[in-house]
Protein backbone atom coordinates (compact mmCIF):
# COMPACT_ATOMS: atom_id res chain seq x y z
CA UNK A 1 0.00 0.00 0.00
CA UNK A 2 1.29 3.43 -0.93
CA UNK A 3 1.35 5.83 2.04
CA UNK A 4 1.14 9.59 1.50
CA UNK A 5 1.44 12.19 4.25
CA UNK A 6 -0.42 15.44 3.50
CA UNK A 7 0.51 18.56 5.46
CA UNK A 8 -2.68 20.53 6.16
CA UNK A 9 -2.05 24.28 6.29
CA UNK A 10 -5.54 25.49 7.22
CA UNK A 11 -8.46 24.15 9.24
CA UNK A 12 -9.58 21.67 6.56
CA UNK A 13 -9.31 20.67 2.92
CA UNK A 14 -12.18 19.51 0.71
CA UNK A 15 -11.98 15.82 -0.18
CA UNK A 16 -11.96 16.32 -3.97
CA UNK A 17 -9.17 18.91 -3.63
CA UNK A 18 -7.12 16.64 -1.36
CA UNK A 19 -7.18 13.90 -4.00
CA UNK A 20 -5.93 16.41 -6.57
CA UNK A 21 -3.25 17.91 -4.30
CA UNK A 22 -1.65 14.55 -3.49
CA UNK A 23 -1.65 13.55 -7.17
CA UNK A 24 -4.23 10.75 -7.07
CA UNK A 25 -6.14 12.51 -9.86
CA UNK A 26 -5.52 15.37 -12.28
CA UNK A 27 -8.29 17.76 -11.24
CA UNK A 28 -10.89 18.54 -8.62
CA UNK A 29 -13.53 17.35 -11.07
CA UNK A 30 -11.80 13.99 -11.40
CA UNK A 31 -11.67 13.84 -7.59
CA UNK A 32 -15.42 14.45 -7.42
CA UNK A 33 -15.98 11.61 -9.90
CA UNK A 34 -13.93 9.20 -7.76
CA UNK A 35 -15.92 10.15 -4.66
CA UNK A 36 -19.22 9.75 -6.54
CA UNK A 37 -18.16 6.22 -7.56
CA UNK A 38 -17.96 5.27 -3.87
CA UNK A 39 -14.32 4.22 -4.01
CA UNK A 40 -13.00 6.75 -1.47
CA UNK A 41 -13.09 6.08 2.27
CA UNK A 42 -12.47 8.50 5.13
CA UNK A 43 -11.53 7.03 8.51
CA UNK A 44 -12.71 3.59 7.40
CA UNK A 45 -16.12 4.55 6.00
CA UNK A 46 -17.13 5.23 2.40
CA UNK A 47 -17.49 8.98 1.85
CA UNK A 48 -19.93 10.17 -0.82
CA UNK A 49 -19.80 13.91 -0.09
CA UNK A 50 -17.45 15.29 -2.74
CA UNK A 51 -16.54 18.38 -0.74
CA UNK A 52 -16.43 16.73 2.69
CA UNK A 53 -14.17 18.69 5.05
CA UNK A 54 -11.08 16.63 5.79
CA UNK A 55 -9.26 17.69 8.95
CA UNK A 56 -5.96 16.83 10.58
CA UNK A 57 -5.91 13.28 11.91
CA UNK A 58 -8.11 11.86 9.15
CA UNK A 59 -7.03 8.93 6.99
CA UNK A 60 -8.32 8.80 3.41
CA UNK A 61 -8.03 5.58 1.40
CA UNK A 62 -8.52 4.98 -2.31
CA UNK A 63 -7.56 1.60 -3.71
CA UNK A 64 -4.04 0.88 -2.49
CA UNK A 65 -3.35 4.52 -1.57
CA UNK A 66 -3.54 5.68 2.04
CA UNK A 67 -3.41 9.44 2.73
CA UNK A 68 -2.68 10.55 6.29
CA UNK A 69 -3.66 14.17 6.94
CA UNK A 70 -1.39 15.97 9.41
CA UNK A 71 -1.42 19.52 10.71
CA UNK A 72 1.53 21.60 9.53
CA UNK A 73 3.80 22.40 12.45
CA UNK A 74 4.22 26.12 12.95
CA UNK A 75 7.70 27.18 14.02
N, CA, C and O atoms as CSV, one atom per row, in Angstrom:
chain,resi,resn,atom,element,x,y,z
A,1,UNK,N,N,0.844,-1.193,0.000
A,1,UNK,CA,C,0.000,0.000,0.000
A,1,UNK,C,C,0.884,1.250,0.000
A,1,UNK,O,O,1.837,1.355,0.772
A,2,UNK,N,N,0.552,2.174,-0.866
A,2,UNK,CA,C,1.290,3.434,-0.928
A,2,UNK,C,C,0.794,4.364,0.173
A,2,UNK,O,O,-0.411,4.573,0.316
A,3,UNK,N,N,1.719,4.922,0.949
A,3,UNK,CA,C,1.354,5.832,2.036
A,3,UNK,C,C,1.783,7.248,1.660
A,3,UNK,O,O,2.925,7.480,1.264
A,4,UNK,N,N,0.857,8.184,1.789
A,4,UNK,CA,C,1.140,9.591,1.503
A,4,UNK,C,C,0.803,10.399,2.752
A,4,UNK,O,O,-0.250,10.213,3.362
A,5,UNK,N,N,1.714,11.298,3.122
A,5,UNK,CA,C,1.437,12.185,4.249
A,5,UNK,C,C,1.161,13.575,3.682
A,5,UNK,O,O,1.993,14.141,2.974
A,6,UNK,N,N,-0.017,14.120,4.000
A,6,UNK,CA,C,-0.415,15.436,3.503
A,6,UNK,C,C,-0.352,16.430,4.649
A,6,UNK,O,O,-0.959,16.221,5.699
A,7,UNK,N,N,0.389,17.513,4.442
A,7,UNK,CA,C,0.515,18.561,5.460
A,7,UNK,C,C,-0.601,19.594,5.277
A,7,UNK,O,O,-0.607,20.343,4.300
A,8,UNK,N,N,-1.531,19.627,6.211
A,8,UNK,CA,C,-2.676,20.534,6.158
A,8,UNK,C,C,-2.277,21.898,6.695
A,8,UNK,O,O,-1.815,22.011,7.830
A,9,UNK,N,N,-2.453,22.931,5.887
A,9,UNK,CA,C,-2.050,24.278,6.294
A,9,UNK,C,C,-3.172,25.040,6.997
A,9,UNK,O,O,-2.905,25.855,7.881
A,10,UNK,N,N,-4.406,24.785,6.619
A,10,UNK,CA,C,-5.537,25.494,7.221
A,10,UNK,C,C,-6.304,24.593,8.175
A,10,UNK,O,O,-5.755,23.645,8.737
A,11,UNK,N,N,-7.590,24.906,8.346
A,11,UNK,CA,C,-8.465,24.154,9.239
A,11,UNK,C,C,-8.908,22.838,8.598
A,11,UNK,O,O,-9.061,21.826,9.282
A,12,UNK,N,N,-9.114,22.864,7.280
A,12,UNK,CA,C,-9.576,21.670,6.563
A,12,UNK,C,C,-9.252,21.797,5.079
A,12,UNK,O,O,-8.864,22.861,4.597
A,13,UNK,N,N,-9.419,20.690,4.372
A,13,UNK,CA,C,-9.309,20.669,2.917
A,13,UNK,C,C,-10.486,19.849,2.397
A,13,UNK,O,O,-10.862,18.847,3.007
A,14,UNK,N,N,-11.066,20.266,1.278
A,14,UNK,CA,C,-12.181,19.512,0.710
A,14,UNK,C,C,-11.643,18.215,0.107
A,14,UNK,O,O,-10.554,18.186,-0.467
A,15,UNK,N,N,-12.418,17.155,0.248
A,15,UNK,CA,C,-11.985,15.824,-0.180
A,15,UNK,C,C,-11.536,15.792,-1.642
A,15,UNK,O,O,-10.469,15.259,-1.945
A,16,UNK,N,N,-12.334,16.354,-2.547
A,16,UNK,CA,C,-11.956,16.317,-3.966
A,16,UNK,C,C,-10.645,17.067,-4.216
A,16,UNK,O,O,-9.856,16.661,-5.068
A,17,UNK,N,N,-10.409,18.151,-3.484
A,17,UNK,CA,C,-9.171,18.910,-3.633
A,17,UNK,C,C,-7.979,18.153,-3.052
A,17,UNK,O,O,-6.880,18.213,-3.602
A,18,UNK,N,N,-8.188,17.447,-1.954
A,18,UNK,CA,C,-7.120,16.638,-1.363
A,18,UNK,C,C,-6.626,15.601,-2.359
A,18,UNK,O,O,-5.421,15.415,-2.523
A,19,UNK,N,N,-7.560,14.925,-3.024
A,19,UNK,CA,C,-7.181,13.904,-4.005
A,19,UNK,C,C,-6.351,14.507,-5.133
A,19,UNK,O,O,-5.418,13.877,-5.632
A,20,UNK,N,N,-6.694,15.725,-5.530
A,20,UNK,CA,C,-5.927,16.412,-6.572
A,20,UNK,C,C,-4.550,16.822,-6.042
A,20,UNK,O,O,-3.539,16.613,-6.714
A,21,UNK,N,N,-4.508,17.394,-4.858
A,21,UNK,CA,C,-3.254,17.913,-4.303
A,21,UNK,C,C,-2.198,16.834,-4.065
A,21,UNK,O,O,-1.003,17.099,-4.192
A,22,UNK,N,N,-2.628,15.626,-3.724
A,22,UNK,CA,C,-1.651,14.553,-3.492
A,22,UNK,C,C,-1.316,13.798,-4.780
A,22,UNK,O,O,-0.467,12.907,-4.769
A,23,UNK,N,N,-1.978,14.148,-5.894
A,23,UNK,CA,C,-1.649,13.551,-7.174
A,23,UNK,C,C,-2.378,12.265,-7.513
A,23,UNK,O,O,-1.987,11.558,-8.443
A,24,UNK,N,N,-3.437,11.950,-6.769
A,24,UNK,CA,C,-4.227,10.746,-7.071
A,24,UNK,C,C,-5.022,10.943,-8.355
A,24,UNK,O,O,-5.274,9.987,-9.088
A,25,UNK,N,N,-5.418,12.192,-8.625
A,25,UNK,CA,C,-6.141,12.506,-9.857
A,25,UNK,C,C,-5.651,13.852,-10.378
A,25,UNK,O,O,-4.948,14.583,-9.680
A,26,UNK,N,N,-6.032,14.170,-11.616
A,26,UNK,CA,C,-5.522,15.370,-12.283
A,26,UNK,C,C,-6.258,16.662,-11.956
A,26,UNK,O,O,-5.709,17.750,-12.129
A,27,UNK,N,N,-7.503,16.551,-11.482
A,27,UNK,CA,C,-8.293,17.761,-11.239
A,27,UNK,C,C,-9.291,17.533,-10.117
A,27,UNK,O,O,-9.551,16.402,-9.708
A,28,UNK,N,N,-9.847,18.641,-9.629
A,28,UNK,CA,C,-10.892,18.539,-8.616
A,28,UNK,C,C,-12.117,17.822,-9.158
A,28,UNK,O,O,-12.794,17.095,-8.431
A,29,UNK,N,N,-12.399,18.030,-10.438
A,29,UNK,CA,C,-13.531,17.346,-11.072
A,29,UNK,C,C,-13.333,15.845,-11.109
A,29,UNK,O,O,-14.270,15.080,-10.877
A,30,UNK,N,N,-12.105,15.421,-11.402
A,30,UNK,CA,C,-11.802,13.987,-11.396
A,30,UNK,C,C,-11.917,13.434,-9.981
A,30,UNK,O,O,-12.344,12.296,-9.783
A,31,UNK,N,N,-11.532,14.244,-9.000
A,31,UNK,CA,C,-11.674,13.839,-7.593
A,31,UNK,C,C,-13.137,13.656,-7.222
A,31,UNK,O,O,-13.489,12.707,-6.521
A,32,UNK,N,N,-13.989,14.561,-7.691
A,32,UNK,CA,C,-15.424,14.451,-7.425
A,32,UNK,C,C,-15.982,13.172,-8.031
A,32,UNK,O,O,-16.825,12.507,-7.430
A,33,UNK,N,N,-15.503,12.829,-9.234
A,33,UNK,CA,C,-15.982,11.613,-9.902
A,33,UNK,C,C,-15.593,10.368,-9.098
A,33,UNK,O,O,-16.396,9.446,-8.955
A,34,UNK,N,N,-14.371,10.341,-8.578
A,34,UNK,CA,C,-13.927,9.203,-7.763
A,34,UNK,C,C,-14.796,9.060,-6.517
A,34,UNK,O,O,-15.198,7.954,-6.157
A,35,UNK,N,N,-15.081,10.178,-5.865
A,35,UNK,CA,C,-15.918,10.147,-4.659
A,35,UNK,C,C,-17.320,9.655,-5.007
A,35,UNK,O,O,-17.893,8.843,-4.281
A,36,UNK,N,N,-17.870,10.145,-6.118
A,36,UNK,CA,C,-19.218,9.746,-6.538
A,36,UNK,C,C,-19.301,8.251,-6.828
A,36,UNK,O,O,-20.357,7.643,-6.652
A,37,UNK,N,N,-18.194,7.656,-7.272
A,37,UNK,CA,C,-18.164,6.221,-7.560
A,37,UNK,C,C,-18.181,5.372,-6.290
A,37,UNK,O,O,-18.394,4.161,-6.352
A,38,UNK,N,N,-17.955,6.009,-5.137
A,38,UNK,CA,C,-17.964,5.268,-3.873
A,38,UNK,C,C,-16.690,4.498,-3.600
A,38,UNK,O,O,-16.703,3.516,-2.857
A,39,UNK,N,N,-15.583,4.936,-4.197
A,39,UNK,CA,C,-14.316,4.218,-4.014
A,39,UNK,C,C,-13.371,4.906,-3.037
A,39,UNK,O,O,-12.242,4.455,-2.843
A,40,UNK,N,N,-13.830,6.007,-2.415
A,40,UNK,CA,C,-13.001,6.753,-1.470
A,40,UNK,C,C,-13.558,6.568,-0.059
A,40,UNK,O,O,-14.758,6.719,0.171
A,41,UNK,N,N,-12.677,6.240,0.876
A,41,UNK,CA,C,-13.088,6.080,2.274
A,41,UNK,C,C,-12.353,7.097,3.142
A,41,UNK,O,O,-11.187,7.414,2.906
A,42,UNK,N,N,-13.060,7.598,4.151
A,42,UNK,CA,C,-12.474,8.504,5.131
A,42,UNK,C,C,-12.644,7.864,6.497
A,42,UNK,O,O,-13.760,7.560,6.918
A,43,UNK,N,N,-11.531,7.664,7.184
A,43,UNK,CA,C,-11.531,7.034,8.512
A,43,UNK,C,C,-12.301,5.714,8.525
A,43,UNK,O,O,-13.023,5.411,9.476
A,44,UNK,N,N,-12.135,4.935,7.453
A,44,UNK,CA,C,-12.705,3.594,7.401
A,44,UNK,C,C,-14.100,3.474,6.824
A,44,UNK,O,O,-14.585,2.361,6.622
A,45,UNK,N,N,-14.764,4.600,6.550
A,45,UNK,CA,C,-16.120,4.546,6.000
A,45,UNK,C,C,-16.187,5.206,4.634
A,45,UNK,O,O,-15.519,6.212,4.394
A,46,UNK,N,N,-16.985,4.647,3.742
A,46,UNK,CA,C,-17.130,5.226,2.401
A,46,UNK,C,C,-17.688,6.636,2.524
A,46,UNK,O,O,-18.666,6.867,3.236
A,47,UNK,N,N,-17.058,7.578,1.822
A,47,UNK,CA,C,-17.489,8.981,1.848
A,47,UNK,C,C,-18.033,9.352,0.477
A,47,UNK,O,O,-17.334,9.231,-0.529
A,48,UNK,N,N,-19.286,9.805,0.439
A,48,UNK,CA,C,-19.926,10.171,-0.821
A,48,UNK,C,C,-20.080,11.677,-0.992
A,48,UNK,O,O,-20.518,12.137,-2.046
A,49,UNK,N,N,-19.727,12.444,0.026
A,49,UNK,CA,C,-19.797,13.909,-0.086
A,49,UNK,C,C,-18.510,14.392,-0.748
A,49,UNK,O,O,-17.432,14.291,-0.164
A,50,UNK,N,N,-18.624,14.910,-1.954
A,50,UNK,CA,C,-17.453,15.288,-2.745
A,50,UNK,C,C,-16.614,16.376,-2.087
A,50,UNK,O,O,-15.391,16.393,-2.229
A,51,UNK,N,N,-17.271,17.284,-1.367
A,51,UNK,CA,C,-16.536,18.381,-0.739
A,51,UNK,C,C,-16.511,18.227,0.784
A,51,UNK,O,O,-16.493,19.215,1.518
A,52,UNK,N,N,-16.511,16.983,1.242
A,52,UNK,CA,C,-16.432,16.735,2.693
A,52,UNK,C,C,-15.186,17.412,3.253
A,52,UNK,O,O,-14.129,17.391,2.621
A,53,UNK,N,N,-15.304,18.007,4.427
A,53,UNK,CA,C,-14.174,18.693,5.046
A,53,UNK,C,C,-13.271,17.665,5.728
A,53,UNK,O,O,-13.679,16.986,6.670
A,54,UNK,N,N,-12.049,17.569,5.236
A,54,UNK,CA,C,-11.078,16.635,5.787
A,54,UNK,C,C,-10.151,17.424,6.703
A,54,UNK,O,O,-9.537,18.407,6.290
A,55,UNK,N,N,-10.060,16.982,7.940
A,55,UNK,CA,C,-9.265,17.694,8.951
A,55,UNK,C,C,-8.062,16.859,9.371
A,55,UNK,O,O,-7.959,15.674,9.056
A,56,UNK,N,N,-7.156,17.515,10.090
A,56,UNK,CA,C,-5.956,16.831,10.578
A,56,UNK,C,C,-6.353,15.606,11.397
A,56,UNK,O,O,-7.296,15.656,12.187
A,57,UNK,N,N,-5.635,14.521,11.206
A,57,UNK,CA,C,-5.911,13.279,11.914
A,57,UNK,C,C,-6.722,12.291,11.098
A,57,UNK,O,O,-6.807,11.116,11.455
A,58,UNK,N,N,-7.319,12.750,10.004
A,58,UNK,CA,C,-8.112,11.861,9.147
A,58,UNK,C,C,-7.212,11.005,8.268
A,58,UNK,O,O,-6.098,11.395,7.920
A,59,UNK,N,N,-7.724,9.827,7.917
A,59,UNK,CA,C,-7.034,8.935,6.994
A,59,UNK,C,C,-7.990,8.664,5.832
A,59,UNK,O,O,-9.107,8.185,6.024
A,60,UNK,N,N,-7.523,8.981,4.625
A,60,UNK,CA,C,-8.320,8.800,3.410
A,60,UNK,C,C,-7.705,7.650,2.619
A,60,UNK,O,O,-6.495,7.625,2.395
A,61,UNK,N,N,-8.534,6.702,2.198
A,61,UNK,CA,C,-8.031,5.584,1.405
A,61,UNK,C,C,-8.764,5.514,0.075
A,61,UNK,O,O,-9.958,5.796,-0.023
A,62,UNK,N,N,-8.002,5.124,-0.950
A,62,UNK,CA,C,-8.521,4.977,-2.307
A,62,UNK,C,C,-7.695,3.881,-2.955
A,62,UNK,O,O,-6.520,4.078,-3.264
A,63,UNK,N,N,-8.308,2.732,-3.158
A,63,UNK,CA,C,-7.557,1.605,-3.707
A,63,UNK,C,C,-6.412,1.228,-2.786
A,63,UNK,O,O,-6.627,0.947,-1.607
A,64,UNK,N,N,-5.190,1.221,-3.319
A,64,UNK,CA,C,-4.039,0.876,-2.494
A,64,UNK,C,C,-3.284,2.114,-2.002
A,64,UNK,O,O,-2.123,2.023,-1.603
A,65,UNK,N,N,-3.953,3.274,-2.035
A,65,UNK,CA,C,-3.346,4.523,-1.573
A,65,UNK,C,C,-3.962,4.915,-0.234
A,65,UNK,O,O,-5.182,4.927,-0.072
A,66,UNK,N,N,-3.094,5.235,0.716
A,66,UNK,CA,C,-3.540,5.681,2.039
A,66,UNK,C,C,-2.955,7.063,2.290
A,66,UNK,O,O,-1.737,7.241,2.277
A,67,UNK,N,N,-3.836,8.051,2.522
A,67,UNK,CA,C,-3.415,9.437,2.732
A,67,UNK,C,C,-3.655,9.795,4.191
A,67,UNK,O,O,-4.790,9.768,4.668
A,68,UNK,N,N,-2.582,10.128,4.894
A,68,UNK,CA,C,-2.682,10.548,6.290
A,68,UNK,C,C,-2.595,12.081,6.326
A,68,UNK,O,O,-1.625,12.667,5.845
A,69,UNK,N,N,-3.604,12.707,6.892
A,69,UNK,CA,C,-3.657,14.166,6.937
A,69,UNK,C,C,-3.101,14.637,8.275
A,69,UNK,O,O,-3.601,14.268,9.337
A,70,UNK,N,N,-2.063,15.455,8.202
A,70,UNK,CA,C,-1.386,15.966,9.411
A,70,UNK,C,C,-1.421,17.470,9.393
A,70,UNK,O,O,-1.419,18.090,8.330
A,71,UNK,N,N,-1.454,18.060,10.574
A,71,UNK,CA,C,-1.418,19.515,10.706
A,71,UNK,C,C,0.016,19.988,10.524
A,71,UNK,O,O,0.940,19.425,11.110
A,72,UNK,N,N,0.200,21.022,9.714
A,72,UNK,CA,C,1.532,21.596,9.530
A,72,UNK,C,C,1.993,22.183,10.843
A,72,UNK,O,O,1.258,22.919,11.502
A,73,UNK,N,N,3.214,21.853,11.219
A,73,UNK,CA,C,3.795,22.401,12.454
A,73,UNK,C,C,4.235,23.832,12.199
A,73,UNK,O,O,4.960,24.112,11.244
A,74,UNK,N,N,3.797,24.721,13.051
A,74,UNK,CA,C,4.217,26.121,12.947
A,74,UNK,C,C,5.462,26.307,13.799
A,74,UNK,O,O,5.516,25.845,14.939
A,75,UNK,N,N,6.462,26.984,13.246
A,75,UNK,CA,C,7.703,27.181,14.015
A,75,UNK,C,C,7.765,28.552,14.624
A,75,UNK,O,O,8.738,28.884,15.301
